[in-house]
Amino acid sequence: MPDWMSYIASVGGVFSPRQLPGLIAWYDAADASTITIATGVSQWNDKSASGFNVVQANTANQPSVQSASQNGRDTILFDGTNDYLDGGDVLDFERTNAFTMIYVFSMTGTSPTTARTVFSKGDITSPFPGWDIRVSGTVANDPNSFFFINNFGGNNYLAFDWPRVNNTLFQKNVIVNSGTSAVAGFTVYTGGTEQTKTVNGLDALTSTTLTAISFNIGSIDDGGGVSRHFPGSMAELIIYNRVLNSTELASINTYILDKWGI
C-alpha cells in the first residue's frame, strides 16, 4: 500500500488533497480562514505548501464571498466585468511537465458569447504565451470548455475543447496532462466522466512555454491589463505537478462529492 493510502487509513479514512504527493496549489472557498475580506475578497490563500496566494488590492476588482451557496458552503463570485485575483509569476508549466488540475465552478449565465477565462497563466496579446482554461459557447454553438497552451510563437501551440453542461449549476472538471506535448496526452473528466476532446486550431507544441506573466483566477493577462473576465463562482481549485492515477482520482471525486455535493 502506498504511504499516502496508509496515512488515510490511519486517520480513519478522512481525506485531504494534501495527502496526495505533488500538491502545488489549493484554493478552497469553503475555508474562511484562507480568505481576507476588504470591500470584497482581497486575498485567497493557497493551502498547499507552495504559498501561491492570490490577491487583489483594488476594491473595484475584488470578487465577493457567497455565503452557503453550494451544499451549505461558501463560494467566491466573480462578476464577469472586472473581478479577478492575481497570484504573480507562479505555476509555470513547461510543455513536457505533467499536471492534474481539479476545479469546481459555476457560471452566472448559461452561454457567454465570448470566451471567458476561469483561471490562467497566459497573455492574449501576441505572441500569446502561457496557458488558460476558458468557457465559451452560445445557444447556436454547443457550449464548451477550452484548454490552450502556447510558447512565444503564435503557430506553436495546442488547444482543445470538450462539451460543457449548459446550465448555472456547480460542476467539477479534471484535466490530466501526461506531458507528451500533444492533445492526445490530455484526459478530461466532467463529473467523473471522461470527455471527448476536439482539437481547436493546432496540435503542434514543440518548444518552451515558460513565461514571466501572472497566474490569475477569473481573468487572463492582456498586454498591460487583463480581460476575458469570468462570470461565475469558484468553489475549489486543486493543482498537482504530476498525473494522478485512477485510485487517487477516485479519492478526489469522493472528496468533492462529500464536500460540494457534485
HELIX and SHEET records of a PDB file:
HELIX    1   1 ASP A    3  SER A   10  1                                   8    
HELIX    2   2 PRO A   17  GLN A   19  5                                   3    
HELIX    3   3 ALA A   32  THR A   34  5                                   3    
HELIX    4   4 THR A   59  ASN A   61  5                                   3    
HELIX    5   5 VAL A  183  GLY A  185  5                                   3    
HELIX    6   6 SER A  246  TRP A  260  1                                  15    
SHEET    1   A 4 LEU A  23  ASP A  28  0                                        
SHEET    2   A 4 PRO A 231  TYR A 240 -1                                        
SHEET    3   A 4 ARG A  73  ASP A  79 -1                                        
SHEET    4   A 4 SER A  64  GLN A  70 -1                                        
SHEET    1   B 6 LEU A  23  ASP A  28  0                                        
SHEET    2   B 6 PRO A 231  TYR A 240 -1                                        
SHEET    3   B 6 PHE A  99  MET A 107 -1                                        
SHEET    4   B 6 GLN A 171  ASN A 177 -1                                        
SHEET    5   B 6 PHE A 186  THR A 190 -1                                        
SHEET    6   B 6 THR A 193  GLU A 194 -1                                        
SHEET    1   C 3 ILE A  35  ILE A  37  0                                        
SHEET    2   C 3 VAL A  41  TRP A  44 -1                                        
SHEET    3   C 3 VAL A  54  VAL A  55 -1                                        
SHEET    1   D 7 LEU A  85  ASP A  86  0                                        
SHEET    2   D 7 ASN A 216  ILE A 217 -1                                        
SHEET    3   D 7 ARG A 116  GLY A 122 -1                                        
SHEET    4   D 7 GLY A 130  THR A 138 -1                                        
SHEET    5   D 7 ASN A 141  ASN A 150 -1                                        
SHEET    6   D 7 TYR A 157  PRO A 163 -1                                        
SHEET    7   D 7 THR A 198  ASP A 203 -1                                        
SHEET    1   E 2 ILE A 220  ASP A 222  0                                        
SHEET    2   E 2 GLY A 225  SER A 227 -1                                        
END                                                                             
